[in-house]
């Protein structure tokens, strides 16, 4: 083998290894998490209970819901069935599901 063939082979192998090692997240994005009070579809798999909270005393229901959706995405869920909001709306409880 000539020197140029070896160099070309080394560059090709490096390119294969660096592109082959890239990974993309298998977890859903927060934007993909659907939240509803409706029961999850039958083909969904229950992941478990989750909670969303705000850290501020003046937190809003929307902030608690955003935290809930982030928690769901972190656990691989893309559907959340809301069970209960706190009296002041600073926390929310739901059940996370992974749906096809």
N, C-alpha and C positions, 0 to 999 in steps of 0.2 A: 504494500500500500504506500502510496506517495504521501508526502507531508500534507499537501492540500486536501487530499481525501480524508485524512485523519482529522484535520481541523474542521472540515465541513461536517464530518460525522459527529464531532464533539459539539458543534453549534446546534446541529439538529437534535441531538439527545438532550441538550440543555433546554431547548425550546419545548420539547415534548414534556420534560419533567416539570417545567415551570407552569405550563398551561394545564397540565393534568392535575396539579395540586391545588388549583383554585377551587374554592367551594362557595356555594351560595347558601344563604340561610334557608333552612327547611321549615322554619317557624313562620306562621302567618304574620303579615304586617298588621299593625293596629287598625289601619284603614279597612282591612278585610274582615274584621270581627263584627258580626251582626249581633245586635242586642235587642231582645224582645221579651215581653211577658208571656209570649206563646210557648207552648211545649215544643221542644226540639223535634225535628222530623225523625221518623222511625229509623232511618239509616245512619243516624248520628251515634257516635260513641261517647258516652259520658266520661269526662276527665275527672270532675269532682267540683266541690264547692270552692268559690273564690270570693274575695272581698276587695272592694275599692274604697279608699278613704281620701280625705283631704287633710293636709297638715296644718291648715290655717283655721282659726276659730271662725273666720268669716268665709270659709270655704263654701263652694256652691255644689249643687247636685250635679252639674255638668263636670266639675273637676273630679268628683267622686266617680262618676261614670267613665271619665277618661282614664282614671287609675285602674278601674275594673277592666277596661278593654286592654290596657297594657299588660295587666296580670294574666288575662286570658291568652293574649298573644305569646307571652313568655312561656306559658305552659303548652303551647301548640294548639290552642283552641281557636276556632273561627266562628263560634256561635255561643252566646251566653243567654240563658234564661234568667231574667231578673226575679228574685224571690221577695226582696224587701229593701226599702230605703229607711234610713234612720229618721227620727222625728224632725231633725233639723236639716236633713239632706246631705250631711257631711260624710256619710258612709252608705254603701250599698252592698248587698249580698246577692250572689247569683250562683248558678251552676254552669260550669264550662263544658262545652262539647266540641268534638272534632267531627265535622260533617264533610262528606265528599263533595 
